[in-house]
């Protein structure tokens, strides 16, 4: 008897084998940090539930494999507290001596209990297999490739808006062009030893990067009078490969290429210490790859002083004199290199300062922001944070679903979707600041933000390439490839961030219409902010893809340039997110390009963009989205009319350049717009490099596939501009010949000998600005229109939500200020548009105090 009691006692204290295995498994791979004593033991839970008579069913339904197949009966077994007394009696009558317990815990871990500890017939929100963002625990530490050394310091910068505009540098023509001497005649004061280069590939990662003691790469100071600068870049998003001292206060800097590649040197971010206040320092970056740069037209580098931030609350600011961008005089037989040189003076002695290509925004910065959202009791009600996937290094790619809870499932299903993403190119940190501004507004209690959440479901991926951001890459992921060329990939394991993003959007399209897709980027060779879109040859949606950019240019006339927008789809851009999503059926599919420099428009002409400028554009995206979907279509239809007029002017301008005079009044719209526009090759885009580096050797080992991934050799032509002009001219001449032989196009031929009406008088303005007397539609008028008059296809009209709509005045007939006919496809930059800022009213009584809503009705997971 004692032996039996001892065995029973031991069996109660033995750990559950499965839980014990999972504990050791997760702990080995570094995913679990809890103590073993804190682990839940399913055996313990089972014993506790066995002793709880409230949830004990004494009926038996045979063995484990003989569970009743009827779904209704199964559902009843999951909720024994909901059964009637008759139902309990029937179950009890089956077999009162059964040891099989059909408790809710054993059958499901998804129960929700109320305050009285009663089971409620509801399921919890689904949990991701990867991870859920914890608002209680610490942030997920970034995971680095095991080759990377990482210092243990936490780098943090304050946000600050300069009190005065920061103007572009005005070149004098007398800037010094220092000759590159290299380490043969200089002294290496900083150099990274273990950096993955071309020919290697990513294998594994860990928190903190390389194991072992961190080396001191900086030189050792010989005493207090030693004024050698101490460099460092082994921190999150840092990038500096080598520093060579070539003069007392002069240094040559070499940037690290993107990991596992030999190219993409643009982004820099490093620290210097041991500064001297009154000295003039010169820094020269010697291995840039782009022949053109905004540094050549006045852009300044950014500098941050730790003492200024501590003493005066001053953050990043534009600094630099004698700025020059020029070709490197060293010819090593490889691709040509370019140099950036500038001089500066530090504000303090013995200061710690940072230099950067643009305002840094790290993976840790994003996690801190998301943690504040998760901890906000109001925002967390309509912003659901999930893990989309894990990157190659194991860092979480976050997905935000933002929408107000719907009153009915039908209302939820009727919502259209908007998909936004950023930071697929890790060195384009300006895209993160625009995304930050968008999230600030859409998560606020503004009536417009609440209205947007009422009528849309926003799917937001704020950082698509966390690995590249962490290691300080400019364009690539740890696969050594540009992710924005691989949206058509089927290599899920090599490009998980892109694969899961595309899959999420594909499933979203199966549920609802996606009204807009926009991927935020940065641009290093053009000023202002602009969009790349996709022109549709479908006459039903002709020019519709240009309405949103035109509206955005009117809402942000001193930042956004419609002239710089382009809608041509090139073959080399087929793998970009914009083109792939467009081919999946999203008409309004865009890439938003924001400059690293500043504005050449309006009141901000010749000034650098600040963090606040970029954040404000995130607000303007929301503002334009409301204009775009306003039930009163005045703005939309007038923008379409203005686009047609501007396009006619552009066609005549092109024809005049080719020496052809004609008045295209009839079938002018038959000319494809792709032949009118120039290419988007001026963007910062790169060609696809083929499969990931780790797969190249596999391909080479297959004799029948040696040339599968080789880029085809293209015939070298003269210049891109000459090729575009030659193609456009030949196409137009071919059209003219076809029209002469086609009687069905007589209307087009009859206009060939006329004088161009759009070029007769360069002084003649476009249609004058006039006020519309039509107010915005209220909900009653909207419902009447739904029954009778049809609306334009792209416009969205929300369901009647019993809001109090106030009638407000309309807007101008032409939706833009006056412009002369010699203007290009965009509004005048220095004139504020006469653009009404009214909204279809979002004022609701229940918006005054935000209620706590239940969980969302609709979820979309990859």
N, C-alpha and C positions, 0 to 999 in steps of 0.2 A: 504493500500500500504506500509506504514511504517512497519507494522507487517511482511509482506512478506519479505521486505528487511532485517529486523533484523533476521528472521529465516534463510535466505540465508547466512547472515554473520556468524551466529553461526555454521551452517553446514560446512562452509569452515574451521573453526578453531577447530572443534572437532577432537580428535585423532582417528586414525583408530583403531577399537576395537581389531582386531587381533594383530596388532603391540603392543598395550598396554598390552594385555594379555601375549604375549611372553616376553616382557620386564620384567614384574613382575615375570614371571616364572623363567627366567634365573637368574635374580638378587637374587631370593630366594635361589637358589641352588649354588650361588657363581660363576657362569660361565660368568657373564656379569658385567663389572665394569664401563661402560660408563654412562654419564649423560643422563637423559631422553630426554633432549633437543636435543641431538645428534642423536637420533633414526631416521631412515628414516621412513617417513610416506607415505604409499602407496597411501592414499587419496590425499596427496599433489602432489605426482608424477603424479597421474592421471589428476589432474586439470592442471598441467603444460603441460602435453602432449596433453590435450584436446585443449589447446590454441596454440598449435604448428601446423600450417597448413602444414608443410613439411611432417609430418607422419600421417595426418588425412585422414582416408578413410570414405567417405560419404555413402558408400554402406551398406546395411543391409542384413544379412543372417539369419534372424529369431531370435529365442531365443537362450540362451546360450547352451541349450541341442541340438540344431539343427544345429551345425556346420557341414560344408561339410565334408564328410567322405573320399573323395578322397585325398590320401596323397600328390599328386602333387599339387592340389589346395591349400591344407593346407600350403605346403612349400612356395607357391607363396604369400600367405597372410602374412607369416612371414617376407617377404622381399619386401615390396611395392616399395622401391626405385629401385628395380631391374626390375620392370615390364616395359613393353613397353607402349607407349602412347595408343595403341589399347587396351591393357589389362586394363589400368586405365579407359579408356572410358567405357569398358564393366562393370567394377565394379561400376563405378559411376552411370550407367544407372539403376542399380537394385532399389535403393531407395535413393534419395538425402536427405531425411528428417530424416534419421536414427540417433539415439543418441548413437548407439553402435559403439564404436571405436575399430578398429582392429590394434592397434599400436604395434610396436615391443616390447615395454616395457610390455604391458599387456599380450602379448602372450608368451614372453620369456625374461628372465633376462640374457641370455647367449650371447647377441650381443657384438661384438667388433667394435669400431668406429675408423676411421682413423683420421688423423690430421685435416681434414676438417669437422669433426663431421658427416661424412657419414657412414651409416650402411654398414658393410662388411659381406658378406655371409660366416662367419666362426663362430664356437662356441668356447667359452673359454674352457680351460682345466677343466675337471670335478673336483668339489670340494668334499672333504670328508664330510660325515655326522658328523664325530667327530670334527675334527679341521684341519686346514691347518697351517703349521708352518709360523708364522709371522716374517718377517725379520725386521719389524719396531718396533713392540711392545716389551715389556719386556719378559723375559723367563718365561715359565710356572713354577710356584712354585711347589715343590714336595708336594704331598698329603700323609699324614701319617695316620695310624690307630688312632682313637680318644683316645685310651688308652696311646699313647706314648707322653711323654714330650719331647719337642724340644727346645734347647736354641736358642736365636735369633742372634747368631754370625755367620758370614760367614767364613767358613774354606777354605783356599786356600793354595796350595803348588806350589812351582816352580818346573819346570823340570830341571834336572841336570844329567850330565853324569860324573861319577867319573873319575879322571885323571889317576888313576892306577887301575889295575884289583883287584877286591875284592875276595880274595881267601876264600875257605871253612875253617871253624874252624877245627883244627886238635886236636881231643881228646887226652888227656894225660893219661887217666885212673885214674887220681887223683881228678877228679871233685867232688865237695861236693854234697851230696844228702840230701837236707834239709828235716827234718821231718815236716809233715803238722800238725800244731797245731790248726788252725781254730780260729773262733772268740771267743771261750771260754777263750783262753789265750792271745788273741790279741785285738786290737781296730779297730772297723769298721770305716773307714774314708770315704767310699763311698759305696752307695747301692741304686740301683733302686728300687722304691717301687711298682709302677704300671706297671707291665710287663705282657702281655698276656701269659699265660702258657698253658700246656696241659689240655684239657677238655673244653677250651673256643674256640671260633672261631671268625673270622673277621666279623664285622657287618657294619661299616661305617668308613669314613675317612674325613679329612679336612686338609686344608693348615695350617701348624703349629702344627698339632697334637692335643694334649689334651688342652681343654679350661682352662682358669684360669691362675693364677700366677705360674710361674716356680719356683719350690722349689730349695733352695740351698742345694744340697746333700753333698757337701764337708764340712769337718770340719772347724770350725772357728779358725784361727790362734790366739794364745795367745799373740803374740808380734813379733818383728823383729827377735828374736833368735829362734823362733819356726820353725824347719826344716821339719815339716810334709808336704809331697807331697799332692797337691790338684789334684784329678782325675776328669776327665769328659769324657763322651762318648755319650752324647745326641745330637749328630749332625749327618749329613748325612753319612751313612755307618759305623757309630761308633758301637762298640760292647765291652762293659765291664759291667758286672752285679754288681760286688762287689769287694772292695779292703779292705784288713785287714792288719793293721800294726802289725807285730810280732817282730820287732826289730827296732833299731834306724834308720837303712837304709834298712830294709828288709820288703817286702810286699808280701802277698799272694793274687792272683787275681783269680776271678771266672768269666768266660765268660757267656754271656747270650745265651741260646739255641735259635734256630730259633723260631720265634714267633708262638704261638699256637702248639708247639711241646715240647718234653722233650729231644731232641737229637740234633745232628749236632753242636758240638762246635769245631771249627777249626779256623775260621776267627776272628782276633782281631784287633782293631784300637781304640786307646784312647789317651787322652792328659794328661800330668802332668805339674804342675806349682810349683813355689817355690823351684827350684832346688839349689843344692850346688855343686860347681865346683870340689873340691878336694875329695869328698866322693865317696866311692864305694857302689853302690846300688845293691841289689839283688831283682829280680822279679821272682815269681814262679806262673805259671798258673796251677791250681790244678784240673781242670775238663775236660781235653781233653779225647776224646773217642777212638781214633785210637791207636791200639797197636804198629804200626810202623809209623815212621815219618822221613822226611829228616833232622829234627833237630838232629837225632841220628847219622847222617853221615856227619855233618859239616855245615849244613845250619844255617845262622845267622838271627836274627830278624832285622827289619828295624827301624831306628831312624831318626827323623827330628828335627832340632833345628831352632826355629824361629829367634833367633839372628844371627846364622850362615847364614841363608837365606837372612836376611836383610843386614848384614855387608859384607859378603864374597860371596854371591850368591851360596851357597852350599845347596843342597837339600837333598833328602833321601839318606841314606848310611847304609851299613851293620855294625852293632855294636853288641858286646857281647863277653864275655869271660866266661870260666867255664860253657859252655853250656852242659846241660844234659837232656835227655828225659828218663823218667823212670816211673814205675808203682806206682800209689798212694797207700800208706800204709793204707788208710782208707777203711774199708770194711763195706758198709752199706746194703749189701744184694742185691743191684742192680747190673747193669752191671759194670765191672771194669773201673776205671778211671786212667788216665795217667797225668803226670806232665811234664812241661817244665820249667826249671830254667836257669837263666843267670845273670851275673853281668855286670854292665856298669858304666861309669863315664860320667857325663854331662859336656859339654864344657864351660858352663858359669854359673855364679850365677844368681839367679832370672830369669831364662830362662823359656820359654814355649816350651815344647818338645812333640813329638808324637811318639808312637810306633805302628807298624803295621805288620801283617803277610806277606803282600806283598804291592807293590806300589798301593795306592788307586786310583780308577777311579770311580767317582760318577755319578749319573744321571745328576747333574748340569754340570759336566765336559762335558758330551756328548752333552747337549743342547747348551753349549757355542761353541763347535766344529761345530755343525750343523748350528748354527746361522752364523758363519763365512763363511760356504759354501753357505748359502742362500744369504748372502750379497755380495758374490763374483760374479761380472757380467759375468765372463767367466765360472766358474764351474757350476753356476746355469743354464747354457744352456744345459748341458748334464747330470746333476744330479738333478732329480726330487724328492722332499721330500714330503712324504705323511704320514698320520696317518694310520697305519695298524689297530689298535683298541685301546681301553682303557683297562688298567689293572683292577683288582678288586678294587683297591683304586682310580681309575680314572686317573692314570698317562698315558700319551700317549706313545704307542709303535710305534716307527718310522720305516718307510719303505723307503729305498732309491732305486730308479731305475736309473742306471748309464749306459748310452750308447750314442754314437754319433748319431745325427740325420741322418737318412737314406735318400738317394736321391729319392728312389721310395718305394712304399708300398711293392713291391715284395722283395726288398732288406731287408727291415725291417722284413718281415715275415720269411726270410731265416736265420735270426740270431738265434744262439743257446743261451741258458740261463745258467748262473752260479748263484747259490744261496748260500749265506754265512750268518751265524748268530753267535751271541756271547752272553755270559752272561746269559744263561739260569740258571746257578748256580751263584748266586750273589756274593759269596765269592771268585770266581775265576777271580779276576781283571786282571790277566795276559792275559786273552782272549780279554779284551777290548783294551789292548795295541797292541796286534797283529792286531786287527781290525783297530785300529787307524793308524798303519803303512800301512796296505792295502789301506785304504781310501786316505792317503797322496799320495801314488804312483798312484793309479788309477785315481785320480782327478788332477794329475799334467799334465804338457805339455810335458812330456817325449814322444819320438816317440813310445816306446813300449807301454806306457799307451794309447796313441791315437789309436794304432793298436788294442789293446784289446777292446777298446770301439767301434771300427769299426766292429769287428766280433762277439761281444757278447753283450747280455743284462744282466747286473748284478743286481740281486735282493739282497739287503743287509738289514738285521735287526740287527743293532749294539747292541741292548740291549733288550733281550727277557723278562727279569724279572725285570722291574724297581722297583716294590714294594719291592722285596727282597734286591735290591741294596740300596735303600733308608733307610730301617730300619736296615741294617747291618746283614742280614741273611747269612748263609753259603751255603745252598743248596735249600731251599724251597721258595715257594711263600707264599702269605698270606692265601692260602688255606691249609697251613700246609703240603704240599706235594711236592715231587721232580717232577718238571715239565718234566724232561727228562725221566720220566717213564710213561707219559700220552699222548704221541702223537697219541695213538689210541682212545683217549677219544671222547665221544659224548656229554660231559657236557660242552657246550659252555659257560654257565654263570660262571662255577667254574674255568675253565682253558681257558679264552678268548685268551691269548697270543698264546698258543699252537694251539688252534682250528683255529684261523684265519691264523696262519702261514701255517698249513697243507692245509687249504682250498685255500690259495693263490698259493701254489705250485701245488695243484691239478689242478687248473684252468690254471696255467702256462703250465703244461704238456699237456693240451688239445690244446694249441696254438702252442707249439714248443718243441723241444727236450731240456731237461735239461742235460747238459754235466757233471756237477759236483755239488754236494752238500757237504758243509763242515760246521760243527758246532764247534766253538772254545771253548775249555775248559782249565782247569788247573788241575795239578796232584800234590798231596802232598806226594807221596811215591816213585816216580821215578824221576831221573834227565833226562835232555835233553828234546827234543821235538819229538813227534812221532804221528802216526795215528792209529786209529782203523777203519778197513774197513769191508766189507762183501764179503766173498768168494762165487763166483757163480759156480755152478756145470754144467753150460751150457758150452760145449766144444767150442762153437763159441767165447765166451769171456773168455776162460780159462786163468787165471793169469793176465788178463787185468786190474783188479782192483788194482794190485800191482805196475803197471808201474808208476803212478803219485807219490806215496810215494818214490819209488826208485829214480826217477828223482830229487825229492825234497832233498833227502839225498845227492845227488851229487852237487846240487847247494848250499847247506848249510851244508857242511861236519862237521863243528865244532859246530853245534847246533842240527841238526836233526839226529836221530838214526833210521835207518831202522831195526836194530836188535830188537828194542823195539816195532815195529809195530805188530799188530795182526789182523787177518781177520776172526776170528771165531765168528759165530752168536750163542749166547747162548739164552736159553729160557727166562732167567731173564732179557735179554736186548731187548726183543721184543717190548717194549714200547718206546725205545729210538728213537730220531730223525733219527739217522743213519740207523737203521734197517727198520723203517717205510718208509722212503724215498726210500730205496733200494727195498723194496717190492712193492712200487708204480711204479718202473721201472727205477730208477736212478742207473746205474751200479756203477759209481764212487761216492759212498756215504760214507762220512768219519766223524769221530770225531777226531779233532786235540787236542791232549793233550800236554800242555806246562807246564813245571815244575815250582814249586815255588822256586826251588833252582837254579841250574845252569847246566853247561856242564861238561861232562867227556870225551869230544872228542877234538882231534886236538889241535889247538892253544889256545882254551879256556878251556882246561882241568882244573878241580878243581877250577873254578871261578864261581861266581854268575852271573846270567843274570841281565843286566841293562834294563832300559826302551828302550834304543836304540837297544839292542839285539833283544828284542821282536818286535819292530817296523820293524827291518830289515827282520824278518821272513815274515811279511806281504808283503814286496817287493818280497821275494823269492817265495811266492805263485804265484804272478803275473808272475815272471820270468819262473817258472816251467810250468805254464799254457801255455805260448807261446811255450816252448819246446814240451809240450804234444800235441799241435795242429799244429805243424810245418808241412807244406805240404811235406817237405822232411822228410821221415819217418825213416831216418837212426837211430836216437836216439831211437825211439819207438821200432823198430824191434830188435835192439841190446839189449835193456833193457829186452825185452821178452825172448830172448835167454839166457841172463845172469840169469834171474829168473828161467828158467828151469834147468840150471846147478846147481844153488844154491839149488833148491828144491830137485834135485837128491841127492846132498850131505846130505841134512837134513834127507831124508828118510833113507839113509844108516846109518847115525849116530843114528837115532832112533832104527833101527833094531839091530845095534851092541849093543846098551844099553840093548836090550831084549835078547841078546845072539844068534841072527840069522844072519848068513852070507849069503848074496845073492847079485847078480848083477842084478839090475832092469833095463834092457835095452829095453824090449818090451812094456808091458802094465803097466809100473810103474805109469803112470798117472791115472790108474784106482783107486788108493788108494785115498780116499777123503782127502783133505787138512785139513779139520776140525779135523781129527783123528791124524794128525801130530802135529798141533799146540796146545799149552797149552791154557787154558781158559783166558779170560780177567778179571777174578774176582779180579786180583790184582789192578784193576782200582779203582777210588774213587767212583764207582757207588753204589747206594743203591737200595734195593728192593722196589717194589711198596707197598705203605701203604694202598692201596685201595682207596675208594672215599674220597672226601673232608670231613674235620672234621664235618662241619655243617650238612652233610647228614648222619652221622653215627647213630644219634638218630632216624632219619626217618626210616632207615633200621631196627633198633632194634625194632621199633614199629610194623613192619609188621611180624606177626607170621610165615608166609611161607617163609620169606627171611632172617632169622636170621643168617644163615651161608653163605650167598651169597658172602660176601666180606671178609670172613676170609681166611687168608693165609693157604694153605694146609700144614699139618705137614710133614716134610721130614725126612726120615730115616737118622740118624746121622752116618756118616762114619768116617774114620780115619782122613786123611788130604787130602787137594785138590790135592796135588802133587801125593800122592799114588793113589787116585781115577783116575787121568788122566793116570798114567802109567798102572794101571790095565786095564782100558778101551782100551787103545791103543794096549796093548799086546794081549788082548783077540780078538780084531778086526783083527789084523794082522794074528794071528793063525787061526782064522776062514776063512780068505781069503786064506790061504795056503791050508786048507783042501778042500775048494771049488774048487781050481784050480786043485787039484789032481783028482777030479771026473769030471771035465769039459773038454772034449776034445777040445772045441773051444778055450781054453785058453792055448793051449800047448806052445805057445811062452813065456808065463809067467812062466810055470812050468819048462821049459828047462833051465831057468836061476837060479834056486834055488840052485844048487850045485856049482855054479861058485864062484870064489873069487871076492869080491866087487872091481870093477875097480876104484871107486872113493876113495877107502881107501888103495890102494896098496902102494902108496908112499905119506906119509904126506908132503914130500918136493915138490911134483909136483904142480906147480902153475896152475891157471886157464888160459884160452887162453890169449895170450900176447896182449899188447896194440899195436894197429897199426892204422895208419891214413887212413881215407877213402878219396879217390880221387874224390868222387862224391860231387859236390857243391850242395848248396841248390837249390831247384827248383825255377825258376822264374815263373811269371804268365803265360807266353806262354807255358812253359813245363807243368805247372799245368793243363792248359786247355786241352793240348794234352793227359795228363794222364786221365783226366775225360772222354775222349772219348774212350780211349783204356784200358790201364792197370788199374786194380782196386786198390783202396787204402784199407788200413786196416779199419775195421768198425768204431772204436772209434774216428779216427782222423777227424779233422775239416779242411776244406779248404775253405777260404773265396772266395766270388765272385770276378771276375775281376773288380778291382776298378781303373784300369789304373795308378797303381803306378809304379814308376821306381824301379825295383828290381835289386839289385846288387848281383852278384855271389860271394859267400863267401865259404871258405873251410868247409868241413864237419867235423865230429868228429870221435872219436876213435871207433874201431870196437866193442870193448867190453864195451865201455862207462864207464869204471871204472879202477882204478889202479889195479895192480896185487895183488892177495890175495891167501893165501894158502887154501888148501881144507878143513882144519879143522876150517875154519871160518864159522860163522852162516850166516843167511840170511841177509847180509848187507855188505856194503863196509868197508874197513879199515878206522877207525876213524881218524888216525893221518896222513893220506896221502891226499894231495889235489888231487882231481880227474882231469884227463886229459880230461876236458869236455869243448868243444867249446862253447863259449858264443855268437855265431853269431845268428842273427835273420833273418827271411825273411823280407826284408827291409820294413820299414814303412816310409821311407823318402818321403814326398810329399811336393810339393811347397805350397799347401794351408795350410800346417801345420805350416809354418813359422809364419804366422799371423793368430790367431784364429778368424774365422768369427763368426758372430752372427747368429745362426741357428734358424729356426722356431721350433715350438713345435714338440715333437716326434710323429711319426706316430702311434706307437703301445703302448698301455697302458694295464697293467694288474692289476686289483684291486681285493681285496678279496671280 
